[in-house]
Amino acid sequence: MYHRRVAVSSGSVPPVLRLLADPVRWQLARELGRGDLRVRELVAVLGQPQNLVSYHLRQLRAGGLVTARRSSFDARDTYYHLDLAACSQAMADAGAALHPGLAFRPSGSLGRPAGRVLFVCTGNSSRSPMAEALLRHRAGPRVQAASAGIRPKPLHPKAAAVLRERYRLDISDHQPTSVDAVAGRPFDYVISLCDKAREACPEFPSHPARIHWSLPDPTSDGGYPAFEQTAIELDTRIGFLLPALTEAA
């Protein structure tokens, strides 16, 4: 995944700091850091007029920090997403511009992540089983990862091929599961991976935190690159989920 880097001269304020110094843009970034949202949801959370929210979203998009995708459930809707990898790089560059000692370095001090996470998509045939496998691979045995679908379908062979060839993970034995079959299990997080699944996902008795990642369905394209791009985006998002699992442990 490509992320634009903006050169920072010694006398200029880094663009990311100018962008996020505005209180409304800071609030928008905070909310979108938790999951993908629509404008009307951001308006409700921030308590600001829609035209103001839309203006600041345009500024964040122009700065390369926020992206937008049309909803696959209702094409009149758009989901906004905070590009955490781009934010991380921009903040690292800003720190290094202030002082070399503030350049980002991986800490290694985080505890091991733990938690119970369910990924939900429509068919449980590509996005959610890939996410389940990638989270297990990254987090280890202390994280209980599961996946399910609103209308389960057989595992897509290209989803299995991408994980095997790019990440050396074997999901060929994945059995599609209905979300109703796992609704009674306790989870800390339920993460919907498509807009249709977000609308149809049931409530869970354990009251898990609900997160939405608006990812396009790679089966609608059908080509190997679409599945590969889905896996890359999932892996990136899961990498930023791990600190949240550590804090919740």
KOLGUSE-319979 format. One line per 3 residues: number of its first residue (from 1); their letters; for each residue x, y, z of C-alpha. Coordinates in nm, 3 decimals, always signed. Layout:
N
NUM> a> X:Y:Z ~ ...
***
This chain:
249
1> myh> +0.000:+0.000:+0.000 ~ +0.141:+0.338:-0.103 ~ +0.136:+0.629:+0.137
4> rrv> +0.230:+0.980:+0.033 ~ +0.515:+1.137:+0.228 ~ +0.536:+1.515:+0.249
7> avs> +0.881:+1.669:+0.280 ~ +0.910:+1.902:+0.580 ~ +1.159:+2.189:+0.563
10> sgs> +1.330:+2.305:+0.879 ~ +1.131:+2.628:+0.893 ~ +0.781:+2.503:+0.814
13> vpp> +0.515:+2.353:+1.037 ~ +0.451:+1.992:+0.927 ~ +0.120:+1.967:+0.737
16> vlr> -0.010:+1.694:+0.967 ~ +0.023:+1.925:+1.267 ~ -0.159:+2.207:+1.090
19> lla> -0.436:+1.969:+0.989 ~ -0.487:+1.809:+1.328 ~ -0.446:+2.128:+1.529
22> dpv> -0.801:+2.225:+1.436 ~ -1.035:+2.091:+1.709 ~ -1.301:+1.967:+1.466
25> rwq> -1.049:+1.786:+1.247 ~ -0.889:+1.636:+1.557 ~ -1.227:+1.506:+1.672
28> lar> -1.299:+1.366:+1.326 ~ -0.965:+1.187:+1.319 ~ -1.027:+1.044:+1.666
31> elg> -1.368:+0.908:+1.570 ~ -1.251:+0.767:+1.236 ~ -0.954:+0.607:+1.412
34> rgd> -1.205:+0.379:+1.584 ~ -1.375:+0.267:+1.262 ~ -1.526:+0.378:+0.932
37> lrv> -1.825:+0.612:+0.957 ~ -2.070:+0.806:+0.739 ~ -2.112:+1.182:+0.746
40> rel> -2.444:+1.170:+0.932 ~ -2.285:+0.954:+1.203 ~ -1.996:+1.198:+1.239
43> vav> -2.243:+1.488:+1.258 ~ -2.429:+1.312:+1.541 ~ -2.114:+1.229:+1.736
46> lgq> -1.951:+1.571:+1.701 ~ -2.271:+1.774:+1.734 ~ -2.158:+1.997:+1.449
49> pqn> -2.345:+2.109:+1.134 ~ -2.315:+1.881:+0.833 ~ -2.160:+2.147:+0.611
52> lvs> -1.884:+2.206:+0.868 ~ -1.815:+1.834:+0.907 ~ -1.804:+1.790:+0.529
55> yhl> -1.564:+2.084:+0.490 ~ -1.319:+1.942:+0.743 ~ -1.344:+1.594:+0.591
58> rql> -1.241:+1.746:+0.258 ~ -0.939:+1.904:+0.428 ~ -0.836:+1.573:+0.582
61> rag> -0.879:+1.396:+0.248 ~ -0.673:+1.661:+0.069 ~ -0.401:+1.610:+0.331
64> glv> -0.390:+1.237:+0.263 ~ -0.510:+1.135:+0.609 ~ -0.867:+1.027:+0.527
67> tar> -1.005:+0.820:+0.239 ~ -1.363:+0.763:+0.124 ~ -1.552:+0.471:-0.033
70> rss> -1.905:+0.440:-0.162 ~ -2.116:+0.205:+0.048 ~ -2.177:-0.135:-0.108
73> fda> -2.509:-0.146:+0.079 ~ -2.644:+0.193:-0.031 ~ -2.452:+0.375:-0.305
76> rdt> -2.592:+0.707:-0.182 ~ -2.377:+0.667:+0.132 ~ -2.002:+0.716:+0.165
79> yyh> -1.785:+0.568:+0.439 ~ -1.483:+0.766:+0.559 ~ -1.171:+0.595:+0.686
82> ldl> -0.869:+0.732:+0.873 ~ -0.556:+0.600:+0.701 ~ -0.366:+0.505:+1.016
85> aac> -0.051:+0.405:+0.827 ~ -0.038:+0.747:+0.657 ~ -0.102:+0.919:+0.992
88> sqa> +0.171:+0.718:+1.160 ~ +0.424:+0.809:+0.893 ~ +0.324:+1.176:+0.893
91> mad> +0.350:+1.200:+1.273 ~ +0.688:+1.024:+1.264 ~ +0.815:+1.271:+1.006
94> aga> +0.686:+1.562:+1.214 ~ +0.865:+1.433:+1.524 ~ +1.191:+1.388:+1.336
97> alh> +1.161:+1.742:+1.194 ~ +1.137:+1.881:+1.547 ~ +1.431:+1.679:+1.684
100> pgl> +1.610:+1.363:+1.566 ~ +1.552:+1.211:+1.906 ~ +1.178:+1.224:+1.846
103> afr> +1.191:+1.008:+1.534 ~ +0.954:+0.716:+1.566 ~ +1.110:+0.390:+1.677
106> psg> +0.914:+0.070:+1.738 ~ +0.875:+0.044:+2.112 ~ +0.860:-0.325:+2.179
109> slg> +0.724:-0.231:+2.522 ~ +0.362:-0.316:+2.446 ~ +0.229:-0.619:+2.624
112> rpa> +0.110:-0.918:+2.431 ~ -0.236:-0.863:+2.285 ~ -0.530:-1.061:+2.421
115> grv> -0.899:-1.061:+2.350 ~ -1.190:-1.223:+2.164 ~ -1.254:-1.084:+1.817
118> lfv> -1.522:-1.176:+1.563 ~ -1.496:-1.064:+1.200 ~ -1.822:-1.054:+1.005
121> ctg> -1.884:-1.014:+0.633 ~ -2.169:-1.122:+0.407 ~ -2.053:-1.464:+0.289
124> nss> -1.768:-1.559:+0.528 ~ -1.594:-1.668:+0.209 ~ -1.308:-1.418:+0.168
127> rsp> -1.276:-1.102:+0.380 ~ -1.364:-1.239:+0.723 ~ -1.170:-1.571:+0.703
130> mae> -0.865:-1.379:+0.578 ~ -0.898:-1.135:+0.868 ~ -0.936:-1.419:+1.118
133> all> -0.620:-1.591:+0.993 ~ -0.416:-1.269:+0.977 ~ -0.511:-1.170:+1.333
136> rhr> -0.419:-1.514:+1.466 ~ -0.089:-1.495:+1.277 ~ -0.002:-1.152:+1.415
139> agp> -0.130:-1.184:+1.772 ~ -0.065:-1.545:+1.869 ~ -0.269:-1.776:+2.093
142> rvq> -0.384:-1.519:+2.348 ~ -0.624:-1.370:+2.092 ~ -0.932:-1.574:+2.011
145> aas> -1.016:-1.485:+1.651 ~ -1.330:-1.606:+1.475 ~ -1.526:-1.519:+1.162
148> agi> -1.882:-1.555:+1.040 ~ -2.115:-1.448:+0.763 ~ -2.467:-1.316:+0.726
151> rpk> -2.528:-1.559:+0.439 ~ -2.238:-1.809:+0.445 ~ -2.087:-1.935:+0.120
154> plh> -1.792:-2.168:+0.048 ~ -1.440:-2.032:+0.089 ~ -1.325:-1.852:-0.225
157> pka> -1.014:-2.026:-0.367 ~ -0.839:-1.694:-0.441 ~ -0.871:-1.588:-0.078
160> aav> -0.693:-1.908:+0.023 ~ -0.435:-1.862:-0.253 ~ -0.344:-1.506:-0.148
163> lre> -0.289:-1.602:+0.215 ~ -0.088:-1.908:+0.116 ~ +0.134:-1.729:-0.135
166> ryr> +0.179:-1.392:+0.036 ~ +0.164:-1.481:+0.407 ~ +0.226:-1.859:+0.410
169> ldi> -0.103:-1.915:+0.590 ~ -0.326:-2.211:+0.512 ~ -0.702:-2.150:+0.543
172> sdh> -0.807:-2.427:+0.307 ~ -0.994:-2.608:+0.586 ~ -1.209:-2.303:+0.669
175> qpt> -1.576:-2.390:+0.715 ~ -1.818:-2.103:+0.653 ~ -2.015:-2.016:+0.965
178> svd> -2.340:-1.827:+1.011 ~ -2.329:-1.528:+1.244 ~ -2.635:-1.672:+1.418
181> ava> -2.429:-1.976:+1.517 ~ -2.180:-1.764:+1.714 ~ -2.415:-1.489:+1.838
184> grp> -2.428:-1.644:+2.186 ~ -2.050:-1.654:+2.230 ~ -1.876:-1.377:+2.428
187> fdy> -1.663:-1.136:+2.221 ~ -1.473:-0.820:+2.311 ~ -1.489:-0.682:+1.956
190> vis> -1.717:-0.751:+1.661 ~ -1.572:-0.605:+1.342 ~ -1.792:-0.584:+1.033
193> lcd> -1.598:-0.586:+0.707 ~ -1.867:-0.494:+0.458 ~ -2.150:-0.244:+0.461
196> kar> -2.422:-0.506:+0.413 ~ -2.294:-0.705:+0.710 ~ -2.287:-0.394:+0.926
199> eac> -2.658:-0.335:+0.866 ~ -2.757:-0.700:+0.917 ~ -2.529:-0.798:+1.205
202> pef> -2.731:-0.894:+1.514 ~ -2.679:-0.770:+1.867 ~ -2.463:-0.983:+2.095
205> psh> -2.551:-1.060:+2.458 ~ -2.193:-0.987:+2.568 ~ -2.221:-0.628:+2.434
208> par> -1.888:-0.623:+2.249 ~ -1.738:-0.308:+2.104 ~ -1.862:-0.271:+1.746
211> ihw> -1.619:-0.156:+1.476 ~ -1.680:-0.115:+1.105 ~ -1.419:-0.149:+0.831
214> slp> -1.576:-0.069:+0.493 ~ -1.388:-0.298:+0.255 ~ -1.500:-0.368:-0.103
217> dpt> -1.592:-0.726:-0.189 ~ -1.300:-0.876:-0.386 ~ -1.534:-1.131:-0.543
220> sdg> -1.710:-0.850:-0.732 ~ -1.387:-0.796:-0.923 ~ -1.287:-1.161:-0.919
223> gyp> -0.921:-1.109:-1.006 ~ -0.629:-1.216:-0.790 ~ -0.507:-0.854:-0.739
226> afe> -0.841:-0.761:-0.577 ~ -0.800:-1.038:-0.318 ~ -0.437:-0.943:-0.265
229> qta> -0.530:-0.577:-0.205 ~ -0.799:-0.686:+0.043 ~ -0.546:-0.895:+0.235
232> iel> -0.296:-0.606:+0.243 ~ -0.557:-0.364:+0.376 ~ -0.676:-0.614:+0.635
235> dtr> -0.320:-0.679:+0.750 ~ -0.254:-0.306:+0.784 ~ -0.572:-0.244:+0.983
238> igf> -0.510:-0.546:+1.206 ~ -0.162:-0.415:+1.281 ~ -0.318:-0.100:+1.426
241> llp> -0.585:-0.302:+1.610 ~ -0.325:-0.488:+1.818 ~ -0.248:-0.199:+2.058
244> alt> -0.622:-0.171:+2.132 ~ -0.631:-0.541:+2.218 ~ -0.330:-0.492:+2.445
247> eaa> -0.500:-0.205:+2.630 ~ -0.817:-0.410:+2.676 ~ -0.632:-0.714:+2.811
***
